[in-house]
Amino acid sequence: MKKLMKWSGILGGSFLAAALGLVIYLGANRMVVIADTGNVSDLTELSSSEELPGHELSLQESGEEGAFLRIPMESAIGPENITMENRYVDRRLVMFIRGATGFFYENNRITGYVEPVEAASYTVESEGVTLYLQLSELYEYESILEKGYLQVNLYKPSERYEKVVILDAEVSDMLSGQEKEALYQIEEKCRERLEAEGIRVYSASGQGENAGLDDKLILIEQTRATIYLGLVLDKDADQERFGSYVCYNSLYFRPWLTNGDFADRIEKELVTAIEGRALGLVETEDGILSELSIPAAIVCPGYVSHETEGKLLLTDAYQERIAEGIYRGVTETFEELKG
């Protein structure tokens, strides 16, 4: 019995030591997947200019197979220190590294598949360092933090997504700050519903900034978008005017689905969801709709200048109903496109 207890103690101690060793090894050689974790603009003065700010970062092609970048990281940096943002309209990947130091990036370089990186730079902030990567075209990414570096795997949207929708909250100067925020909230609620159904959504609004027509067209082309949907809130000198309408261009045509059909479906589903007044369809030959060869429309769910409707448009519950109607119209259109 004593021998059995002795061997049990030895084996138990060996197992504990092995387990502890494994924990230490994994801790020292951690591999953690990092998602798109937030808005870098909330943490630092994120530049939206064409040229990258700050100091130039060195790049070196590694010759290894695979579309990935390796970004050096100081040993103390953990996943909780890294905030990443993919600015799709600008084709710019930005990351804020809390606790990082500027001199580290003065002496280290980004390696891997650097061909699509047109420029790279860094700025030193009060609490860390912001890295900027300007890409030649739009890429999605997955990032993995390993010992000593962050590996960013790049892939094109068409490699992952069959259904892609571009949402474009078109704000105007005539809207107040609260009204602009309501429009962005409607866009976000639409995005949440569509992505819950496996539909990839990209925003053409430039993270709160009005993107130019050329940038929007590049976004649509490089994502190989299936549907474009603009969102607007209207104002009218006649404060009694209220209701929803949908703009379309008749250039896009398939025997079983025209832009008029698409716009009509969106209008019907929207009006049903909000129990509102339909003002009908508006055909237009101007703007982005005249440039597209995919189902495309611009939706106005109501007038902020109308006393009652204007108040409703600012409420969360009404915005949810608007998003539900748009969601139904888009998902039904995808079903029809299968034909």
C-alpha positions in Angstrom: 0.0 0.0 0.0 2.8 2.4 0.9 4.5 1.6 -2.5 1.2 2.3 -4.3 0.9 5.6 -2.5 4.5 6.5 -3.3 4.0 5.8 -7.0 0.7 7.7 -7.0 2.5 10.7 -5.5 5.3 10.5 -8.1 2.9 10.2 -11.0 0.7 13.0 -9.7 3.7 15.3 -9.2 5.0 14.5 -12.7 1.5 15.2 -14.2 1.3 18.5 -12.4 4.8 19.5 -13.5 4.0 18.6 -17.1 0.7 20.5 -17.0 2.4 23.6 -15.5 5.1 23.4 -18.1 2.5 23.3 -20.9 0.8 26.3 -19.4 4.1 28.2 -19.3 4.9 27.2 -22.8 1.5 28.3 -24.2 1.8 31.5 -22.3 5.2 32.2 -23.8 4.1 31.2 -27.3 0.6 32.5 -27.3 -1.5 32.5 -30.5 -4.5 34.7 -30.1 -7.0 35.7 -32.9 -7.8 39.4 -32.9 -11.0 40.6 -34.5 -11.9 44.1 -35.8 -12.0 45.4 -32.2 -13.2 49.0 -32.4 -12.9 52.4 -33.8 -9.4 53.8 -33.7 -10.8 57.3 -34.2 -12.2 57.0 -30.6 -8.7 56.5 -29.2 -6.5 58.8 -31.3 -6.5 61.6 -33.8 -7.1 59.4 -36.9 -6.3 61.2 -40.1 -8.6 60.9 -43.1 -6.3 62.7 -45.5 -4.9 60.9 -48.5 -1.3 60.9 -47.3 -0.4 58.8 -44.3 0.6 60.8 -41.2 3.7 60.4 -39.1 6.9 58.5 -39.7 7.5 56.0 -42.5 7.5 52.3 -41.6 10.0 50.0 -43.4 8.7 47.1 -45.5 10.5 43.9 -46.5 9.2 41.2 -48.9 9.8 37.8 -47.1 9.3 35.6 -50.1 7.1 33.2 -48.1 4.0 31.8 -49.7 0.6 33.2 -48.5 -1.0 36.6 -48.4 0.0 37.8 -45.0 1.9 40.5 -43.2 3.9 40.2 -40.1 3.9 43.3 -37.9 6.5 43.3 -35.1 5.2 43.7 -31.5 7.0 44.4 -28.3 7.0 41.5 -25.8 4.7 43.2 -23.3 1.9 43.7 -25.9 -1.2 41.5 -25.5 -4.4 41.3 -27.5 -6.1 43.7 -25.0 -3.6 46.3 -26.1 -4.5 46.2 -29.8 -7.4 48.0 -31.5 -7.8 47.5 -35.2 -10.0 49.3 -37.8 -10.4 48.5 -41.5 -11.3 51.7 -43.3 -12.8 50.1 -46.4 -13.6 53.3 -48.3 -10.0 54.6 -47.9 -8.5 51.1 -48.3 -6.6 51.7 -45.1 -5.9 49.4 -42.2 -5.3 51.2 -38.9 -4.3 49.8 -35.6 -3.7 51.5 -32.2 -1.2 49.6 -29.9 -1.6 50.8 -26.4 1.7 50.7 -24.5 3.9 50.5 -27.6 6.9 52.8 -28.1 7.9 54.8 -31.1 11.6 53.8 -31.1 10.6 50.2 -31.5 9.1 50.9 -34.9 12.0 53.1 -35.8 14.1 49.9 -35.7 11.8 47.2 -36.9 10.0 46.5 -40.2 6.9 44.9 -41.6 7.6 41.7 -43.5 5.6 39.2 -45.6 3.4 39.8 -48.6 4.0 43.6 -48.8 3.2 44.0 -52.5 -0.3 45.4 -51.8 1.0 47.9 -49.2 1.5 51.2 -51.0 2.7 53.0 -47.9 3.1 52.4 -44.1 3.6 54.8 -41.3 3.3 55.3 -37.6 2.5 58.1 -35.2 3.4 58.3 -31.5 0.4 59.0 -29.2 0.3 59.8 -25.5 -0.7 56.2 -24.7 0.9 54.2 -27.5 1.5 54.0 -31.2 -0.9 54.1 -34.2 0.1 52.2 -37.3 -1.3 53.0 -40.8 -1.2 50.7 -43.8 -2.4 52.1 -47.1 -3.4 49.2 -49.4 -3.7 49.2 -53.2 -7.1 47.6 -53.0 -9.7 46.5 -50.5 -8.8 43.5 -48.4 -10.5 41.8 -45.5 -8.2 40.5 -42.8 -7.8 38.0 -39.9 -5.1 38.7 -37.4 -3.2 36.4 -35.1 -1.0 37.6 -32.2 2.0 35.3 -31.7 5.2 35.8 -29.8 7.0 38.8 -31.2 4.6 39.8 -34.0 1.1 40.2 -35.2 0.3 38.2 -38.4 -2.4 39.8 -40.6 -3.8 37.4 -43.2 -5.3 39.2 -46.1 -8.1 38.0 -48.4 -10.4 39.6 -51.0 -14.1 39.8 -50.1 -15.1 37.7 -53.1 -13.0 34.8 -51.6 -15.3 34.7 -48.6 -18.7 36.2 -49.4 -21.4 35.3 -52.0 -23.9 38.0 -50.9 -22.6 41.6 -50.5 -24.7 44.7 -49.9 -23.4 48.3 -49.9 -25.3 50.6 -47.5 -24.7 54.3 -48.0 -26.1 56.8 -45.4 -26.1 60.0 -47.5 -26.1 62.8 -45.0 -26.6 66.4 -46.1 -25.8 69.7 -44.5 -29.4 70.5 -44.0 -29.7 67.8 -41.4 -29.0 68.6 -37.7 -26.4 66.6 -35.7 -29.2 64.5 -34.1 -30.8 63.8 -37.5 -27.5 62.7 -39.0 -26.9 60.4 -36.1 -30.4 58.9 -36.7 -29.5 58.1 -40.3 -26.3 56.4 -39.2 -28.3 54.4 -36.6 -30.7 53.2 -39.3 -27.8 52.1 -41.4 -26.3 50.2 -38.5 -29.6 48.5 -37.6 -29.9 47.4 -41.3 -26.4 46.1 -41.2 -27.0 44.0 -38.1 -30.1 42.4 -39.5 -28.5 41.5 -42.9 -25.2 40.2 -41.4 -27.2 38.0 -39.1 -28.4 36.3 -42.3 -24.9 35.8 -43.6 -25.0 38.8 -45.9 -21.8 40.9 -45.9 -22.5 44.6 -45.6 -20.1 47.4 -46.3 -20.7 51.1 -45.5 -20.0 53.6 -48.2 -20.5 56.5 -45.8 -16.8 56.5 -44.9 -17.2 56.1 -41.1 -19.2 59.3 -40.7 -17.6 61.2 -43.6 -19.2 61.7 -47.0 -17.1 59.7 -49.4 -16.7 60.8 -53.0 -18.4 59.2 -56.0 -15.2 57.6 -57.3 -14.4 56.1 -53.9 -17.9 54.6 -53.6 -17.7 53.1 -57.1 -14.3 51.5 -56.2 -15.8 50.1 -53.1 -18.7 48.6 -55.0 -16.3 47.2 -57.7 -13.7 45.7 -55.3 -16.3 44.1 -53.0 -18.2 42.8 -56.1 -21.4 44.0 -54.4 -24.7 42.4 -55.4 -26.9 45.3 -54.2 -26.5 49.0 -53.5 -28.9 50.8 -51.2 -28.6 54.5 -50.3 -30.3 55.9 -47.2 -31.5 59.5 -46.9 -33.7 61.6 -44.6 -35.6 64.4 -46.3 -36.7 68.0 -45.4 -39.3 70.1 -47.2 -40.4 73.7 -47.0 -43.9 72.3 -46.8 -43.9 71.0 -43.2 -47.1 69.1 -43.8 -45.3 66.7 -46.3 -44.6 63.3 -44.9 -44.2 59.7 -46.1 -41.5 57.5 -47.7 -40.3 57.2 -51.3 -37.6 55.2 -53.2 -35.4 56.5 -56.0 -34.2 54.3 -58.8 -32.6 54.3 -62.3 -34.1 52.2 -65.1 -30.7 51.3 -66.6 -30.3 48.0 -64.7 -32.5 45.3 -66.3 -33.0 41.6 -66.0 -36.0 39.8 -67.6 -37.2 38.8 -64.1 -35.9 41.8 -62.1 -35.5 45.5 -63.0 -34.5 48.3 -60.8 -38.1 49.4 -60.8 -39.1 46.0 -59.4 -36.3 46.3 -56.8 -37.3 49.8 -55.7 -41.0 48.8 -55.6 -40.3 45.8 -53.3 -38.2 48.0 -50.9 -41.0 50.6 -50.8 -43.7 48.0 -50.1 -41.8 46.3 -47.4 -40.8 49.5 -45.7 -44.3 51.0 -45.7 -45.7 47.7 -44.3 -43.1 47.6 -41.5 -43.6 51.2 -40.4 -47.3 51.3 -41.2 -46.6 54.5 -43.1 -47.6 56.5 -46.1 -46.1 55.5 -49.5 -45.2 58.4 -51.8 -44.1 56.0 -54.5 -41.1 55.6 -56.7 -39.0 58.4 -58.2 -37.0 57.7 -61.4 -33.7 59.6 -61.6 -30.9 59.8 -64.2 -28.4 61.6 -61.9 -25.9 60.6 -59.3 -24.5 57.2 -58.3 -27.6 55.2 -59.5 -26.8 56.1 -63.1 -23.3 54.5 -62.7 -24.4 51.1 -61.4 -25.2 47.8 -63.2 -26.5 46.0 -60.1 -29.9 46.4 -58.3 -29.7 49.8 -56.7 -32.0 52.3 -55.0 -32.0 55.2 -52.6 -34.5 54.9 -49.8 -36.1 57.9 -47.9 -38.1 56.5 -44.9 -39.5 60.0 -44.1 -39.3 63.7 -43.6 -37.6 65.1 -40.5 -39.3 68.5 -41.3 -42.8 67.0 -40.4 -43.6 67.5 -36.8 -44.8 63.9 -36.1 -42.8 61.9 -38.5 -39.7 63.9 -37.7 -39.9 62.9 -34.0 -40.6 59.3 -34.9 -37.5 59.1 -37.1 -35.3 59.9 -34.2 -36.6 57.1 -32.0 -35.0 53.7 -31.6 -38.2 51.8 -32.0 -39.1 53.4 -35.3 -35.6 53.0 -36.7 -35.9 49.3 -35.9 -39.1 49.1 -37.9 -37.4 50.9 -40.8 -34.5 48.5 -40.7 -36.9 45.5 -40.6 -38.7 46.7 -43.7 -35.4 47.3 -45.6 -34.1 43.9 -44.5 -37.2 42.1 -45.8 -36.9 43.9 -49.2 -33.2 43.0 -49.6 -33.5 39.4 -48.5 -36.5 38.8 -50.8 -34.5 40.4 -53.7 -31.6 37.9 -53.0 -34.1 35.1 -53.3 -35.3 36.4 -56.7 -31.7 36.9 -57.9 -31.2 33.1 -57.5 -33.5 32.7 -60.5 
